[in-house]
Amino acid sequence: MSQPNFESANAPSVLTKKSPWNVYTVMLILSLLALLIACLCLWLEIGEYGGLGAVKGPQASVTAPAPQHVLSSSTTSWA
């Protein structure tokens, strides 16, 4: 059995394989870098407000008034 002639082959092989770095690979790496920078900026911005789950500023306590039927039920007879 004879060995194939690698110089005359048009199909990409191990010896004639193109480099994996093309314009699409570079764009993919740049977009990953942009997403990482955006996540870092978002993390720093959230950190200025006290982090996740933290609330800065005055705490407002809101209580609802008692319903009127509860207040007047002590004077009403059900019989």
MDTraj code that builds the backbone (N, CA, C; nanometers):
import mdtraj as md
import numpy as np

residues = "MET SER GLN PRO ASN PHE GLU SER ALA ASN ALA PRO SER VAL LEU THR LYS LYS SER PRO TRP ASN VAL TYR THR VAL MET LEU ILE LEU SER LEU LEU ALA LEU LEU ILE ALA CYS LEU CYS LEU TRP LEU GLU ILE GLY GLU TYR GLY GLY LEU GLY ALA VAL LYS GLY PRO GLN ALA SER VAL THR ALA PRO ALA PRO GLN HIS VAL LEU SER SER SER THR THR SER TRP ALA".split()
xyz = np.array([
    [0.0844, -0.1167, 0.0000],
    [0.0000, 0.0000, 0.0000],
    [0.0898, 0.1241, 0.0000],
    [0.0578, 0.2182, -0.0817],
    [0.1425, 0.3373, -0.0929],
    [0.0924, 0.4476, -0.0002],
    [0.1826, 0.5329, 0.0371],
    [0.1489, 0.6480, 0.1207],
    [0.0919, 0.7601, 0.0341],
    [-0.0049, 0.8368, 0.0894],
    [-0.0603, 0.9465, 0.0096],
    [0.0426, 1.0577, -0.0087],
    [0.0298, 1.1278, -0.1171],
    [0.1184, 1.2403, -0.1455],
    [0.0585, 1.3648, -0.0814],
    [0.1224, 1.4177, 0.0250],
    [0.0659, 1.5302, 0.0998],
    [0.0787, 1.6630, 0.0249],
    [0.1717, 1.6744, -0.0674],
    [0.1885, 1.7998, -0.1404],
    [0.0772, 1.8223, -0.2415],
    [0.0221, 1.7152, -0.2944],
    [-0.0800, 1.7302, -0.3966],
    [-0.2216, 1.7286, -0.3385],
    [-0.2368, 1.7084, -0.2102],
    [-0.3704, 1.7004, -0.1508],
    [-0.4280, 1.8411, -0.1330],
    [-0.5534, 1.8590, -0.1714],
    [-0.6216, 1.9878, -0.1569],
    [-0.6969, 1.9979, -0.0249],
    [-0.7317, 1.8847, 0.0317],
    [-0.8063, 1.8841, 0.1573],
    [-0.7122, 1.9197, 0.2727],
    [-0.7600, 1.9982, 0.3711],
    [-0.6728, 2.0308, 0.4844],
    [-0.6408, 1.9066, 0.5655],
    [-0.5178, 1.8908, 0.5974],
    [-0.4747, 1.7786, 0.6790],
    [-0.3936, 1.8324, 0.7947],
    [-0.3315, 1.7446, 0.8679],
    [-0.2508, 1.7859, 0.9826],
    [-0.1336, 1.8714, 0.9369],
    [-0.0780, 1.8393, 0.8227],
    [0.0386, 1.9132, 0.7733],
    [0.0006, 2.0456, 0.7078],
    [-0.1164, 2.0543, 0.6472],
    [-0.1576, 2.1759, 0.5775],
    [-0.2720, 2.2483, 0.6479],
    [-0.2942, 2.2168, 0.7736],
    [-0.4076, 2.2750, 0.8458],
    [-0.3850, 2.4241, 0.8690],
    [-0.4909, 2.5009, 0.8534],
    [-0.4833, 2.6446, 0.8752],
    [-0.4720, 2.6758, 1.0239],
    [-0.4226, 2.7912, 1.0527],
    [-0.4092, 2.8363, 1.1904],
    [-0.5490, 2.8587, 1.2503],
    [-0.5697, 2.8254, 1.3790],
    [-0.7016, 2.8471, 1.4395],
    [-0.7317, 2.9945, 1.4641],
    [-0.6329, 3.0832, 1.4482],
    [-0.6543, 3.2261, 1.4704],
    [-0.6996, 3.2914, 1.3407],
    [-0.8288, 3.3199, 1.3316],
    [-0.8810, 3.3973, 1.2203],
    [-0.9595, 3.5153, 1.2772],
    [-1.0232, 3.5913, 1.1946],
    [-1.0894, 3.7132, 1.2398],
    [-1.2049, 3.6802, 1.3362],
    [-1.2703, 3.5701, 1.3177],
    [-1.3822, 3.5336, 1.4040],
    [-1.3351, 3.4921, 1.5436],
    [-1.2210, 3.4253, 1.5500],
    [-1.1653, 3.3891, 1.6798],
    [-1.1240, 3.5131, 1.7571],
    [-1.0632, 3.6090, 1.6883],
    [-1.0227, 3.7340, 1.7542],
    [-1.1451, 3.8115, 1.8004],
    [-1.2504, 3.8163, 1.7196],
    [-1.3739, 3.8852, 1.7602],
    [-1.4381, 3.8163, 1.8801],
    [-1.4321, 3.6849, 1.8851],
    [-1.4869, 3.6104, 1.9976],
    [-1.4101, 3.6420, 2.1259],
    [-1.2786, 3.6500, 2.1172],
    [-1.1974, 3.6832, 2.2338],
    [-1.2218, 3.8270, 2.2773],
    [-1.2362, 3.9197, 2.1825],
    [-1.2643, 4.0594, 2.2174],
    [-1.4008, 4.0755, 2.2835],
    [-1.5000, 4.0010, 2.2360],
    [-1.6319, 4.0096, 2.2989],
    [-1.6306, 3.9499, 2.4394],
    [-1.5535, 3.8439, 2.4609],
    [-1.5395, 3.7876, 2.5948],
    [-1.4727, 3.8883, 2.6873],
    [-1.3700, 3.9546, 2.6378],
    [-1.3014, 4.0564, 2.7168],
    [-1.3953, 4.1728, 2.7500],
    [-1.4774, 4.2139, 2.6558],
    [-1.5728, 4.3222, 2.6805],
    [-1.6769, 4.2814, 2.7849],
    [-1.7237, 4.1570, 2.7805],
    [-1.8199, 4.1100, 2.8805],
    [-1.7577, 4.1032, 3.0195],
    [-1.6317, 4.0617, 3.0278],
    [-1.5647, 4.0572, 3.1579],
    [-1.5446, 4.1973, 3.2154],
    [-1.5102, 4.2930, 3.1307],
    [-1.4950, 4.4314, 3.1768],
    [-1.6299, 4.4874, 3.2210],
    [-1.7364, 4.4555, 3.1488],
    [-1.8697, 4.5021, 3.1863],
    [-1.9132, 4.4421, 3.3200],
    [-1.8834, 4.3158, 3.3432],
    [-1.9173, 4.2534, 3.4721],
    [-1.8389, 4.3175, 3.5855],
    [-1.7129, 4.3493, 3.5607],
    [-1.6323, 4.4154, 3.6621],
    [-1.6872, 4.5541, 3.6949],
    [-1.7249, 4.6296, 3.5929],
    [-1.7826, 4.7630, 3.6159],
    [-1.9150, 4.7533, 3.6914],
    [-1.9975, 4.6562, 3.6582],
    [-2.1244, 4.6380, 3.7284],
    [-2.1008, 4.6001, 3.8732],
    [-2.0035, 4.5135, 3.8997],
    [-1.9708, 4.4735, 4.0358],
    [-1.9214, 4.5928, 4.1171],
    [-1.8384, 4.6775, 4.0561],
    [-1.7906, 4.7974, 4.1258],
    [-1.9042, 4.8956, 4.1519],
    [-1.9966, 4.9080, 4.0589],
    [-2.1098, 4.9996, 4.0765],
    [-2.2029, 4.9503, 4.1873],
    [-2.2286, 4.8214, 4.1921],
    [-2.3136, 4.7671, 4.2984],
    [-2.2443, 4.7821, 4.4330],
    [-2.1125, 4.7699, 4.4345],
    [-2.0367, 4.7848, 4.5580],
    [-2.0477, 4.9244, 4.6175],
    [-2.0685, 5.0262, 4.5344],
    [-2.0864, 5.1620, 4.5853],
    [-2.2169, 5.1771, 4.6636],
    [-2.3131, 5.0942, 4.6362],
    [-2.4424, 5.1012, 4.7048],
    [-2.4519, 5.0015, 4.8193],
    [-2.3440, 4.9428, 4.8595],
    [-2.3444, 4.8551, 4.9752],
    [-2.3474, 4.7075, 4.9425],
    [-2.3415, 4.6722, 4.8180],
    [-2.3401, 4.5310, 4.7801],
    [-2.4796, 4.4785, 4.7516],
    [-2.4842, 4.3525, 4.7201],
    [-2.6126, 4.2900, 4.6878],
    [-2.6948, 4.2684, 4.8144],
    [-2.8192, 4.3049, 4.8122],
    [-2.9084, 4.2823, 4.9245],
    [-2.9032, 4.3894, 5.0301],
    [-2.8084, 4.4799, 5.0233],
    [-2.7978, 4.5848, 5.1248],
    [-2.8780, 4.7066, 5.0797],
    [-2.9387, 4.7735, 5.1765],
    [-3.0157, 4.8939, 5.1488],
    [-2.9543, 5.0077, 5.2278],
    [-2.9114, 5.1111, 5.1573],
    [-2.8561, 5.2280, 5.2236],
    [-2.9635, 5.3351, 5.2339],
    [-2.9451, 5.4240, 5.3276],
    [-3.0375, 5.5355, 5.3426],
    [-3.1327, 5.5113, 5.4579],
    [-3.2222, 5.6083, 5.4793],
    [-3.3163, 5.5943, 5.5905],
    [-3.4150, 5.4812, 5.5649],
    [-3.4399, 5.4070, 5.6681],
    [-3.5337, 5.2959, 5.6586],
    [-3.6739, 5.3454, 5.6952],
    [-3.7653, 5.3325, 5.6062],
    [-3.9022, 5.3742, 5.6308],
    [-3.9814, 5.2549, 5.6824],
    [-4.0468, 5.2733, 5.7955],
    [-4.1316, 5.1668, 5.8472],
    [-4.2765, 5.2067, 5.8225],
    [-4.3446, 5.1239, 5.7500],
    [-4.4828, 5.1518, 5.7138],
    [-4.5709, 5.0510, 5.7853],
    [-4.6661, 5.1016, 5.8630],
    [-4.7625, 5.0138, 5.9279],
    [-4.9011, 5.0488, 5.8770],
    [-4.9771, 4.9479, 5.8502],
    [-5.1121, 4.9689, 5.8005],
    [-5.2056, 4.9917, 5.9188],
    [-5.3001, 5.0842, 5.9057],
    [-5.3971, 5.1049, 6.0138],
    [-5.4897, 4.9837, 6.0267],
    [-5.5433, 4.9651, 6.1439],
    [-5.6350, 4.8536, 6.1669],
    [-5.7640, 4.8774, 6.0890],
    [-5.8203, 4.7712, 6.0311],
    [-5.9464, 4.7867, 5.9575],
    [-6.0587, 4.8314, 6.0513],
    [-6.1548, 4.9027, 5.9963],
    [-6.2642, 4.9576, 6.0755],
    [-6.3540, 4.8486, 6.1339],
    [-6.3752, 4.7401, 6.0648],
    [-6.4656, 4.6359, 6.1177],
    [-6.4042, 4.5674, 6.2400],
    [-6.2728, 4.5677, 6.2523],
    [-6.2097, 4.5083, 6.3698],
    [-6.2298, 4.6010, 6.4907],
    [-6.2222, 4.7293, 6.4684],
    [-6.2385, 4.8242, 6.5796],
    [-6.3828, 4.8321, 6.6288],
    [-6.4776, 4.8238, 6.5377],
    [-6.6177, 4.8361, 6.5768],
    [-6.6818, 4.7036, 6.6160],
    [-6.6126, 4.5915, 6.6046],
    [-6.6743, 4.4630, 6.6346],
    [-6.6949, 4.4424, 6.7854],
    [-6.6217, 4.5132, 6.8681],
    [-6.6384, 4.4956, 7.0114],
    [-6.7696, 4.5538, 7.0612],
    [-6.8294, 4.6495, 6.9898],
    [-6.9557, 4.7112, 7.0318],
    [-7.0767, 4.6495, 6.9640],
    [-7.0555, 4.5668, 6.8637],
    [-7.1672, 4.5078, 6.7905],
    [-7.1993, 4.3703, 6.8486],
    [-7.3296, 4.3477, 6.8710],
    [-7.3706, 4.2146, 6.9174],
    [-7.4229, 4.1367, 6.7967],
    [-7.3939, 4.0099, 6.7948],
    [-7.4330, 3.9249, 6.6832],
    [-7.5591, 3.8454, 6.7142],
    [-7.6210, 3.8672, 6.8210],
    [-7.7381, 3.7882, 6.8560],
    [-7.8659, 3.8458, 6.8073],
])
top = md.Topology()
chain = top.add_chain()
for i, resn in enumerate(residues, 1):
    res = top.add_residue(resn, chain, resSeq=i)
    for name in ("N", "CA", "C"):
        top.add_atom(name, md.element.get_by_symbol(name[0]), res)
traj = md.Trajectory(xyz[None], top)
